[in-house]
Amino acid sequence: MVRATQLLALASVTGMVGAFTAPHRLTRVSTRVFSEAPVAEEPKYETINGWTADPSAFCWGLPGNIAPVGNFDPIGLSKDLDLTEMKRFREAEVTHGRVSMLAVLGFLTAESFHPLFGGMIAGPAIRHLDQVRQVAPLFFEILAVTIGLAELYRSLVGWVSPQDVKKYFGGELKDNYYPGDIGFDPLGLKPTDPKEFAEMQTKELQNGRLAMLAAMGFILQETVNEQGILENLGVGQ
């Protein structure tokens, strides 16, 4: 009798434990569901002029670094920028570099040769527009319209329409647009080889950076002593 009672108690406890234990089949199904959960894919970037955006590289892998300086960004302007902002920064750098190269050439040329406006324009280049305005009152307006048309063309080629920009203040470049490549190449200088293009882009950036410093120096120097750049260098009158 005692033996039977013990067996009955053991069976009851076993049944209670089994009631609170999840079936093995359900456990296997649950494991399979978790193992088949979708994994987020890394974004794919379009290759433009041989450049494919690399989020792990300095400046997303854009050319422009040169020894011995290398990845030079002492105040971290390019740090934590997403691709859209990085392209916009590079577009600004290339554009300002080109304008500065033209400015440096203009300083040196305009102070050395005076074939226009009857030779009445002279002195430091920072005062030339004031003199031109006295001789040709509409010249400045024509110049402003010309610059505006050039900027309009650049915006149509490379920039997203303002009404389609949802996130970025100040504009957004098109996905298939390479910063600075507006398609203007009348002399056919743009290389077709990706490595040669990257090398030319680096040269343009380096010359543009130097020109920005030079143009700033020209303006400051002429403002200080009201003398032309060549005079300051001791090679002009």
QUIRA-V195302 format. One line per field, one symbol per residue. ss: DSSP state (@ for helix, = for strand, . for the rest). phi: phi as a letter, one per 20 degrees, with the letter a starting at -180 (. if undefined). psi: psi as a letter, one per 30 degrees, with the letter a starting at -180 (. if undefined). A space follows every 50 residues. Layout:
ss=???
phi=???
psi=???
This chain:
ss=.@@@@@@@@@@@@@@@@@@....@@@@@@@@@@@@...........==.. ==.....@@@@.....................@@@@@@@@@@@@@@@@@@ @@@@@@@@@@......@@@.....@@@@@@@@@@@...@@@@@@@@@@@@ @@@@@@@@=..@@@........=....................@@@@@@@ @@@@@@@@@@@@@@@@@@@@@@@@@...@@@@@....
phi=.ffffffffffffffffffedffffffffffffffeffdfeffddfecln ddgcfeefllnffpebfefmfebfdmfefmeeffffffffgfffffffff ffffffgfffedccfelmmeebnfffdfffffffecgeffffffffffff fffffffddfggfeeddefnobeffedegneenebfemeffefgffffff fffffffffffffffffgffffffcldfffffendcf
psi=eeeeeeeeeeeeeeeeeefgkkkeeeeeeeeeeefgkkkkkkkkkkkkhf kkkjfflkhggklfkkkgebijifghffkgkleeeeeeeeeeeeeeeeee eeeeeeeeeffekhflhggfklakffgeeeeeeeejffeeeeeeeeeeee eeeeeeefkkkeffkfekkflkllegkkkfiggjifghfklfkeeeeeee eeeeeeeeeeeeeeeeeeeeefeeghlleeeefggl.
